[in-house]
């Protein structure tokens, strides 16, 4: 165990109001590539950049092309929770972790057993008919040929926040309050470059800001502890030694 992970263990042991804020790096150990990895969003040959395809206007105007990209790059139905997801679920079970705030849409935190998960960008596991609001699982997207349609004939849209769309106000409010009230804030697997989500870190008022990321972030200078390890290894080791 490194000195940093040993310190993390000590902080977790003595804390009762922990909040976790995570990004794409949390799920890479589950086989879901981050945006800029070799097989991530920015790889492959498409006529438009990812930010354009994953925008509200593109979805409305080029729905079939949107789904061609979305099904290839955004859905990983075989992915399973890794040690990071499991460790956070265990911390919540012990009554120490009060909320998981995630920028991911893969649903792996919930699958791992976490209950209070605040999904800033929605979930690819939920899909809604734009006409009648019927809710569908991700299976209808995976199995569809072209544009997935509701039984009423309406177009089905993933319950994820696209570019040009605002974040859910209620989720944002709950996440902001959780961060503000936390004794310990663990930020992991995120470059903290995506706003407005990244700006939420500024609401933290405590003195135990922990950053777990393999590369530098713009918030490193504010951190009380920085761990340059894979997040599954760091959290998994700390939790294992707690039990």
N, C-alpha and C positions, 0 to 999 in steps of 0.2 A: 504494500500500500504506500502510495506517495504521501509526502507531507501534506499536500493540498487536499487529497482525499481524506486523510486522517482528520484534518481540520474541518472538512465538510461533515464528516461523521459526528464530530463533537458538537457542531452547530445544530445538526438535526436532532441529536440526542437531547439537547437542552431547549428545544423550541416547540411551541404548541400552536403557532399561527403562521404556517408556511404557505406561500403561494408560488406556483410554478408558471412561467411564461415561456412558451416554446415555439419553434419554427420548424422549417423543413428538415433540418439536421436531426431532429428527434426520430424521424422515420426512415432515415437512410439505412440504418442497421436492420430494418425490416424489408429491405430490398426496394424501397421507393426512392428513386433518384431525386436529388435536389435540382433546382432550376437549371443550374449551369454545369452539371456533371456531363460526362461523355454521352450518356443516354437520357439526359434530362429534357426539360421543355425546349431548350434552345438548340437541341440537336434535331436532325431530320430535315427533310426538304419540304417546305411549305411555301406557298406563294405570299404569305403574310407573316409578320413577326408574331410571337405568342401574345404580346400585349394587345394586339389588334384582334386576333382570333378570340381571345378570352374577354372580349368587351361586350357590353350590353347591345350596342348598335350592331356589331357584327353578328351576334346571335340572332337578332331580329331579322337581319337582312340576308344572312348567309347561313341559315340554320343547319343545313346538311353538311357544309364544310366545317362548321363549328364542331359538330358531333364526330366527324371523321378524326379531327385533331384530339378532341376531348377523350374519346374512347381509347385512343392509342397512347396518349401522354398523361392523362389524369386519373385513370382508373387502374387499380391494382388489387383485384378481388382476392388474390391468393396471399396477400400480405398479412402477416400475423404480428401481434404486439411483441416488441423486443424488451430487453432488460430495463430500459428507461421507462417505458410505459408500465411495466409490471412493478418497478420500484415505486413509482408515483402512486399507483393504486394501493400498494401496501402502506405507504406513508399516510394516505387518506384513511385506510382501515384502522390504523393506529391512532387516529384522531389528531394527527399533527398537521397534515396537509388540508387546507381549507378550500382550495380551488386550483384547477388546471385551466390556464388560459392558453389557447392554441390558435395558431394561424393556419394549421393544417386542416384539410377537409376529408381525411382518410378514415376518421372514426375509430382509430386504433386505441385511443385513450379509453373510450367507453368499452370497447371490446376487452380491454385489459382488466376492467372492473372499476375504473374511476366513476364516481357518481356526479360530482359537481364539475362538469366540463363546460367551459364557456368557449364556444367555437366562433371566433371572430369573423371567419370567412365562410361560415356555414358548413354543410356536410354533403359530400358526394353520395352518401348513403340514402339521403332523402331527395325525392324528386316530385315536383308538383305540377299538375295540369294547370296551364295558364288560364283555362276557361272555367272549369268547375272546382279547381283546387283539390281534386283527388290526389292523395299521396301514394307514391309508388316506391318500391325498393329499387336498388341499383340494378337489379336483374333485368328490369324492363329496358334499361339503357344498353346493357351489354348484349342482350338478345335481339335488339331492334336492328332492322335493316334500313339504314338511312335515318330519318327523323322519327323518334319514338312518339307515338300518339296515344292519347287516353281513349278509353272506351266511348267517351262522349265525342271524340273526334278532335279534341283540342291538342295542342302541342305541349309536350311535357318538357319542363325546364328543371335542371338540377338546382337544388336549394343551396347554391354557392354564390358568394358575392363576386360578381364579375367587375372588371374595370368599368368605370362610369357609374357604378352603383354604390350607394352608401352602406356603411356597416349598420347592423341592427342596433338601434338606439338602446334597447333594453339590455342586450348582451354587453354593449360598451359600458353602460352604467354600472352593471354588476361587476364587470372586470375592473373598472377603475376603482370602485369602492374596495374590492378585494385587495388590490395592490396598495392602495392608500393605507389600509388597516393592517397589512401584514407586518409581522416582526422580521420574517426572513423572506426575501424575494430571490428565487432561483431563476435565472434566465439561461436557457440552453438551446443549442441548435439553431441559432438565428443570427444573422449579420446585423440585425436591428437597422436595416435600411429601408424597410417597407412601412410607410406612413399611411394612415394615422396610427396604426397599431404600435409601431415602435415608440412613438411619443408617449404612450401610456406609462412607460417606465418612469417618467418624470414625476408621476404621482406618488412614488414610493417615498416614505418619510423615515424609514428605519436605517440602521447602520450595519445591516448584514445583506448586502447586495452581492450575490454569487453569480458569476458568469462561467458557464461551461460551454466552451466553443473551441474548435481546433484552430480557428483563425482569429485575428484581432477584430474588435468592433469599436465603434465610435464611443461606446459607453465604458470602455476598459478603464479609463481614468477615474471613473466614479465607483468602481467595484471594490469591495472589501476582500474578495477572494476570487481569483481567476484560475480555472482549471483547464489546461490544454489537453484534454483527453476526449475520446469518444464518450458521448453522454451516457450510453448504456453501461459502459465500463465504470464510469465515475459514480453514477447513481446506484448501479447494481452492487458495487463494492461497498459503498457507504451503508446501504440498507442491509446487506448481508451481515456486516459486522455489528449492526445494531441488534440483530435478533439473537 
